């Protein structure tokens, strides 16, 4: 594999950028968001907010949003297009559930196949009227109104559903509670606290008190660890790496990747830690490593859901391979990611066993350059770009522009450090 050397500043975290923008829209006063994500998904969120009458000014990676307050959004002239962004659709539905007007959330062909019943059900319990297409898929027709607080026990770990309920809880009189079986990323809770909401946390229960007055403020978005994951894996696999990844978000609910890789022998050092807007961030130094591999504990899987495709690729180069279960959620992402990973690894000559909810990839396998079909899924395209670095021969990624969904400069960045 090529030598990987240099330093990288990643685009702003996609998950955090979505949340800051949505909360800024219903806050009082102006918010200024620095290092806002360059992803197409986060632009979809900004476009939807504009359609709801929110003043949004974007210059490069700085976004200024004039808050409309809890009751200041306006009925859109047409449907709200979430593009490919499940985060936009699921979380914005929580805000729309509390509005006095009706709205319709649509998406592209990929998003229109993804399940939305899991977010519609609790919002309906709170008093919203929501209609979905067949199978609980988009579009979502939402008639909001007077919401009541609920206590909702999450049947499936999902930070997006949790966030939608908490956002809807802002419009309810009283306290709304969400109970998680497994902890998920807590960016929404942290941002709400930063803007003045009353958030309670006790063990696995998160509560928000309704009708909070949110105050606009200046935010700085950390670098996206889900984007950094591809370069962390590449740096570990390369025979001669010296990578520095700057200002990466290290929120403890997002660092399962490091918790997994370091015990496997991954040489990743964390330095220059600081806290901004309640979010932990720091620099990562990545060096070449001999990785043992092994099984991923099922309790870690929800925190690794975005990284599993590139981890499966990594598994082919470890001593023991890699195996995981409990990831059926990957079947209903932008593509069926379990099937897409298995298909493309086999194309490259690897052995892989596919389960309904996971994969088993033996280690010490040679990969061969082929044409890769990412099925229009950005994380599959990026994962197999890393596979291409360790493969013999030339690899071609079809429809490579799909990386724009989360990381438009991915190939330019990879080319700069793969020397």
C-alpha positions as CSV (number, residue, x, y, z in Angstrom):
1,X,0.0,0.0,0.0
2,X,1.1,3.5,-0.7
3,X,2.7,5.6,2.0
4,X,0.3,7.9,3.8
5,X,1.7,11.1,5.1
6,X,0.5,14.6,5.9
7,X,-2.1,16.5,7.9
8,X,-5.8,16.8,7.3
9,X,-8.4,19.2,8.5
10,X,-11.8,17.5,8.0
11,X,-15.1,19.1,7.1
12,X,-17.4,19.9,10.0
13,X,-19.3,17.0,11.5
14,X,-22.4,16.3,9.6
15,X,-24.5,15.1,12.6
16,X,-23.6,18.2,14.6
17,X,-24.1,20.6,11.7
18,X,-27.7,19.4,11.1
19,X,-28.6,19.9,14.8
20,X,-27.0,23.4,15.1
21,X,-28.9,24.6,12.0
22,X,-32.3,23.2,13.1
23,X,-32.0,24.6,16.7
24,X,-30.7,27.9,15.4
25,X,-33.8,28.2,13.3
26,X,-36.2,27.9,16.3
27,X,-34.0,30.0,18.6
28,X,-34.3,33.7,19.4
29,X,-31.5,35.9,17.9
30,X,-28.8,35.1,15.4
31,X,-26.6,32.0,15.4
32,X,-23.2,31.9,13.6
33,X,-22.0,28.4,12.8
34,X,-18.4,28.0,11.8
35,X,-17.0,25.0,10.0
36,X,-20.5,24.0,8.9
37,X,-20.4,20.6,7.0
38,X,-19.7,20.8,3.3
39,X,-22.0,17.8,2.7
40,X,-25.0,17.8,0.4
41,X,-27.0,16.3,3.3
42,X,-26.5,19.4,5.4
43,X,-27.2,21.7,2.5
44,X,-30.6,19.9,2.3
45,X,-31.3,20.9,5.9
46,X,-30.5,24.5,5.1
47,X,-32.7,24.5,2.0
48,X,-35.6,23.1,4.1
49,X,-35.2,25.8,6.7
50,X,-35.2,28.5,4.0
51,X,-38.5,27.1,2.7
52,X,-39.9,27.4,6.2
53,X,-39.2,31.2,6.2
54,X,-35.8,31.1,8.0
55,X,-33.2,33.6,6.9
56,X,-30.0,31.6,6.2
57,X,-26.8,33.2,4.9
58,X,-23.9,30.9,3.9
59,X,-20.4,32.1,3.0
60,X,-18.0,29.2,2.5
61,X,-18.0,27.2,5.8
62,X,-19.7,29.9,7.9
63,X,-23.5,29.8,8.2
64,X,-25.5,32.6,9.8
65,X,-29.1,31.9,10.8
66,X,-31.6,34.4,12.1
67,X,-33.7,32.5,14.6
68,X,-37.5,32.6,14.1
69,X,-38.3,31.4,17.6
70,X,-40.4,28.4,18.5
71,X,-43.5,29.8,16.8
72,X,-42.0,31.8,14.0
73,X,-41.7,29.2,11.2
74,X,-43.9,29.7,8.2
75,X,-45.9,27.2,6.1
76,X,-43.8,26.2,3.1
77,X,-45.1,27.0,-0.4
78,X,-44.4,23.4,-1.5
79,X,-43.0,20.2,-0.3
80,X,-39.7,20.1,1.7
81,X,-37.0,18.2,-0.1
82,X,-34.6,16.3,2.2
83,X,-32.6,15.0,-0.7
84,X,-30.7,11.9,0.4
85,X,-30.6,13.0,4.1
86,X,-32.4,10.7,6.6
87,X,-31.1,13.0,9.3
88,X,-32.9,16.0,7.8
89,X,-36.2,14.1,7.4
90,X,-36.3,12.4,10.7
91,X,-35.1,15.3,12.9
92,X,-37.0,18.0,11.1
93,X,-40.2,16.0,11.5
94,X,-39.9,16.6,15.2
95,X,-40.0,20.4,14.7
96,X,-42.7,20.2,12.1
97,X,-44.9,18.1,14.5
98,X,-45.1,21.2,16.7
99,X,-46.2,23.6,14.1
100,X,-49.7,25.0,13.5
101,X,-49.4,24.3,9.7
102,X,-49.2,21.2,7.6
103,X,-46.1,20.2,5.6
104,X,-44.8,17.4,3.4
105,X,-41.3,16.0,3.6
106,X,-40.0,14.3,0.5
107,X,-36.6,12.8,-0.6
108,X,-34.7,11.3,-3.4
109,X,-35.3,7.7,-4.7
110,X,-32.9,6.3,-2.0
111,X,-34.4,8.2,0.9
112,X,-37.9,7.2,-0.3
113,X,-37.1,3.6,0.4
114,X,-36.0,4.2,4.0
115,X,-38.2,3.5,7.1
116,X,-39.8,6.4,8.8
117,X,-42.4,4.7,10.9
118,X,-40.0,4.6,13.8
119,X,-40.0,8.4,14.0
120,X,-43.7,8.8,13.0
121,X,-45.0,6.6,15.8
122,X,-43.8,8.5,18.8
123,X,-44.7,11.9,17.2
124,X,-48.2,10.6,16.6
125,X,-48.3,9.6,20.3
126,X,-47.5,13.2,21.1
127,X,-50.5,14.4,19.1
128,X,-49.2,15.0,15.6
129,X,-51.0,13.6,12.5
130,X,-48.4,11.9,10.2
131,X,-49.1,9.9,7.1
132,X,-46.5,7.9,5.3
133,X,-46.4,6.0,2.0
134,X,-46.7,2.2,1.8
135,X,-44.3,0.4,4.2
136,X,-43.9,3.5,6.4
137,X,-41.6,5.2,3.9
138,X,-41.5,8.8,2.6
139,X,-43.1,11.1,1.8
140,X,-44.2,12.2,5.3
141,X,-47.4,14.3,5.5
142,X,-47.3,16.1,8.8
143,X,-50.1,18.1,10.4
144,X,-48.7,19.5,13.6
145,X,-50.4,21.3,16.5
146,X,-50.7,21.1,20.2
147,X,-48.4,18.4,21.4
148,X,-48.4,16.6,24.7
149,X,-45.3,15.3,26.5
150,X,-44.7,11.5,26.6
151,X,-42.3,9.0,28.1
152,X,-41.0,7.0,25.2
153,X,-38.9,3.8,25.5
154,X,-36.8,3.4,22.3
155,X,-37.4,0.0,20.7
156,X,-34.3,0.5,18.5
157,X,-31.2,2.6,19.2
158,X,-31.5,5.7,17.0
159,X,-30.0,9.1,17.7
160,X,-32.2,10.6,15.0
161,X,-35.4,9.3,16.5
162,X,-34.4,10.4,20.0
163,X,-33.6,13.8,18.6
164,X,-36.9,14.1,16.8
165,X,-38.8,13.4,20.1
166,X,-36.7,15.9,22.0
167,X,-37.2,18.5,19.4
168,X,-40.9,17.9,19.4
169,X,-40.8,18.0,23.2
170,X,-39.8,21.7,22.9
171,X,-43.3,22.4,21.7
172,X,-45.1,20.4,24.4
173,X,-46.2,21.7,27.8
174,X,-44.4,19.7,30.4
175,X,-41.5,17.2,30.3
176,X,-40.9,14.8,27.5
177,X,-38.7,11.8,28.3
178,X,-36.8,9.3,26.1
179,X,-35.5,6.1,27.5
180,X,-32.6,4.4,25.6
181,X,-31.7,0.7,25.7
182,X,-28.2,1.6,24.4
183,X,-26.6,5.0,24.5
184,X,-26.5,6.9,21.2
185,X,-24.8,10.1,20.1
186,X,-25.8,13.0,22.3
187,X,-25.2,16.0,20.1
188,X,-28.8,17.2,20.4
189,X,-28.8,17.2,24.2
190,X,-25.5,19.1,24.3
191,X,-26.6,21.7,21.8
192,X,-29.9,22.2,23.6
193,X,-28.1,22.8,26.9
194,X,-25.8,25.2,25.1
195,X,-28.8,27.2,23.9
196,X,-30.5,27.3,27.3
197,X,-32.9,24.4,27.3
198,X,-33.6,22.5,30.5
199,X,-32.2,19.0,29.9
200,X,-32.3,16.2,32.4
201,X,-30.2,13.0,32.3
202,X,-30.6,10.0,34.6
203,X,-29.0,6.7,33.6
204,X,-30.6,6.0,30.2
205,X,-33.4,8.6,30.4
206,X,-33.1,12.0,28.7
207,X,-35.7,14.6,29.5
208,X,-36.5,18.0,28.0
209,X,-38.9,20.6,29.4
210,X,-41.1,22.2,26.8
211,X,-41.5,25.8,25.7
212,X,-37.8,26.6,26.4
213,X,-36.5,29.9,25.1
214,X,-33.5,29.0,23.0
215,X,-30.8,31.7,22.5
216,X,-28.9,31.9,19.3
217,X,-25.1,31.8,19.7
218,X,-21.8,31.2,18.0
219,X,-20.9,27.6,17.3
220,X,-17.8,25.8,16.1
221,X,-18.4,22.4,14.5
222,X,-15.7,19.8,15.1
223,X,-14.2,17.8,12.3
224,X,-16.3,14.8,11.3
225,X,-15.0,11.5,12.9
226,X,-17.1,9.5,10.5
227,X,-15.2,11.0,7.6
228,X,-11.9,10.7,9.5
229,X,-12.6,7.0,10.0
230,X,-11.6,6.2,6.4
231,X,-8.2,7.9,6.9
232,X,-7.7,6.3,10.3
233,X,-8.1,2.8,8.8
234,X,-6.0,3.7,5.7
235,X,-3.2,5.0,8.0
236,X,-3.2,1.9,10.1
237,X,-3.1,-0.4,7.0
238,X,-0.4,1.5,5.1
239,X,3.2,0.2,5.5
240,X,4.7,3.6,6.3
241,X,2.2,6.1,7.7
242,X,2.5,9.4,9.5
243,X,-0.9,11.1,9.5
244,X,-2.1,13.9,11.7
245,X,-5.9,14.5,11.7
246,X,-6.7,17.9,13.1
247,X,-9.7,19.1,15.3
248,X,-11.6,15.8,15.1
249,X,-14.8,15.5,17.1
250,X,-14.2,13.1,20.0
251,X,-17.5,13.1,21.7
252,X,-17.5,9.9,23.8
253,X,-20.7,8.7,22.1
254,X,-18.8,8.8,18.8
255,X,-15.4,7.2,19.7
256,X,-16.3,3.5,19.6
257,X,-14.0,3.3,16.6
258,X,-11.0,4.2,18.7
259,X,-12.2,1.9,21.5
260,X,-12.2,-0.9,19.0
261,X,-9.0,-0.2,17.1
262,X,-6.6,0.6,19.9
263,X,-7.0,-2.8,21.7
264,X,-6.6,-4.5,18.2
265,X,-3.1,-2.9,18.0
266,X,-4.1,0.3,16.2
267,X,-1.5,3.0,16.9
268,X,-3.7,6.1,17.3
269,X,-2.7,8.8,19.7
270,X,-5.1,11.6,20.9
271,X,-3.5,15.0,21.6
272,X,-4.5,18.6,22.1
273,X,-7.9,17.9,23.6
274,X,-10.3,20.8,24.2
275,X,-14.0,21.4,24.7
276,X,-16.0,23.8,22.4
277,X,-19.7,24.3,22.8
278,X,-19.8,21.2,25.0
279,X,-18.2,19.0,22.4
280,X,-14.8,17.3,22.9
281,X,-12.3,17.6,20.0
282,X,-8.6,16.9,19.5
283,X,-5.9,15.9,17.1
284,X,-5.2,12.3,16.1
285,X,-1.8,10.9,15.2
286,X,-2.1,7.7,13.1
287,X,0.9,5.3,12.5
288,X,1.2,2.0,10.6
289,X,0.0,-0.9,12.7
290,X,-0.2,-4.7,12.8
291,X,-3.9,-5.2,13.5
292,X,-5.1,-8.4,15.2
293,X,-8.8,-8.1,14.2
294,X,-11.4,-10.2,15.9
295,X,-15.1,-9.9,16.7
296,X,-16.9,-6.6,17.4
297,X,-18.9,-6.8,20.6
298,X,-22.6,-6.2,19.8
299,X,-22.9,-3.4,22.3
300,X,-20.4,-1.4,20.3
301,X,-22.2,-1.8,17.0
302,X,-24.7,1.1,17.3
303,X,-21.8,3.4,17.9
304,X,-20.0,2.0,14.8
305,X,-22.9,1.9,12.4
306,X,-21.3,4.4,9.9
307,X,-17.9,2.9,10.2
308,X,-18.7,-0.8,9.7
309,X,-18.2,-0.9,5.9
310,X,-14.6,0.4,6.1
311,X,-14.0,-1.9,9.1
312,X,-15.1,-4.9,7.0
313,X,-12.6,-3.8,4.4
314,X,-10.0,-3.5,7.1
315,X,-10.8,-7.0,8.3
316,X,-9.4,-8.6,5.2
317,X,-5.9,-7.2,6.2
318,X,-5.9,-8.2,9.9
319,X,-4.6,-11.4,11.5
320,X,-7.9,-12.8,12.6
321,X,-10.3,-11.1,10.3
322,X,-13.4,-9.3,11.5
323,X,-16.9,-10.3,12.4
324,X,-20.0,-8.5,13.7
325,X,-23.7,-9.1,14.2
326,X,-26.5,-6.8,15.4
327,X,-26.2,-4.5,12.4
328,X,-29.5,-5.1,10.6
329,X,-29.8,-1.3,10.4
330,X,-27.3,-1.4,7.6
331,X,-29.9,-3.1,5.4
332,X,-31.9,0.2,5.2
333,X,-29.3,2.9,4.8
334,X,-28.6,4.6,1.5
335,X,-28.1,1.1,0.1
336,X,-28.2,-2.3,1.7
337,X,-24.7,-1.8,3.0
338,X,-24.2,-5.4,4.2
339,X,-25.0,-6.7,0.7
340,X,-23.0,-4.0,-1.0
341,X,-19.9,-4.7,1.1
342,X,-20.2,-8.5,0.6
343,X,-20.7,-8.1,-3.2
344,X,-17.7,-5.8,-3.7
345,X,-15.3,-7.7,-1.4
346,X,-16.1,-10.8,-3.4
347,X,-15.5,-8.9,-6.6
348,X,-12.0,-8.1,-5.3
349,X,-11.4,-11.8,-4.6
350,X,-12.1,-11.9,-0.9
351,X,-14.0,-14.5,1.0
352,X,-16.9,-13.0,3.1
353,X,-19.8,-14.6,4.9
354,X,-23.0,-12.6,5.0
355,X,-25.6,-12.8,7.8
356,X,-29.0,-11.1,8.1
357,X,-27.5,-8.7,10.6
358,X,-23.8,-8.8,10.0
359,X,-20.7,-10.1,8.2
360,X,-17.7,-12.3,8.8
361,X,-14.5,-11.5,6.9
362,X,-11.5,-13.7,7.2
363,X,-8.1,-12.0,7.6
364,X,-4.8,-12.1,5.6
365,X,-6.6,-11.9,2.2
366,X,-5.2,-10.4,-1.0
367,X,-7.5,-8.0,-2.8
368,X,-7.4,-7.4,-6.5
369,X,-8.3,-4.2,-8.4
370,X,-11.8,-4.4,-10.1
371,X,-14.7,-2.1,-10.9
372,X,-16.6,-1.3,-7.7
373,X,-20.4,-0.6,-7.7
374,X,-21.1,1.6,-4.6
375,X,-24.9,1.5,-5.3
376,X,-24.9,5.3,-5.1
377,X,-23.8,5.1,-1.4
378,X,-21.1,7.5,-0.2
379,X,-19.8,5.3,2.6
380,X,-19.5,2.2,0.3
381,X,-17.6,4.3,-2.3
382,X,-15.2,5.7,0.4
383,X,-14.7,2.3,2.0
384,X,-13.7,0.6,-1.2
385,X,-11.4,3.5,-2.1
386,X,-9.4,2.4,1.0
387,X,-9.7,-1.2,-0.3
388,X,-8.2,0.0,-3.6
389,X,-5.1,1.3,-1.8
390,X,-4.3,-2.2,-0.5
391,X,-5.4,-4.1,-3.6
392,X,-3.1,-5.3,-6.5
393,X,-3.9,-3.6,-9.7
394,X,-6.3,-0.7,-10.6
395,X,-9.6,-0.2,-9.0
396,X,-12.4,1.9,-10.6
397,X,-15.2,3.3,-8.4
398,X,-18.4,3.8,-10.4
399,X,-20.6,6.8,-9.7
400,X,-17.8,8.2,-7.4
401,X,-19.6,11.6,-7.1
402,X,-21.9,10.0,-4.6
403,X,-19.2,10.9,-1.9
404,X,-20.6,14.5,-2.2
405,X,-23.4,13.3,0.1
406,X,-21.0,13.6,3.1
407,X,-17.5,14.5,2.0
408,X,-17.2,16.3,-1.4
409,X,-13.4,16.7,-1.1
410,X,-12.7,13.0,-0.2
411,X,-10.8,12.0,-3.3
412,X,-8.7,15.2,-3.4
413,X,-7.9,14.7,0.3
414,X,-6.9,11.1,-0.2
415,X,-4.8,11.9,-3.2
416,X,-2.9,14.6,-1.2
417,X,-1.8,12.2,1.6
418,X,-1.3,9.0,-0.4
419,X,2.2,9.8,-1.6
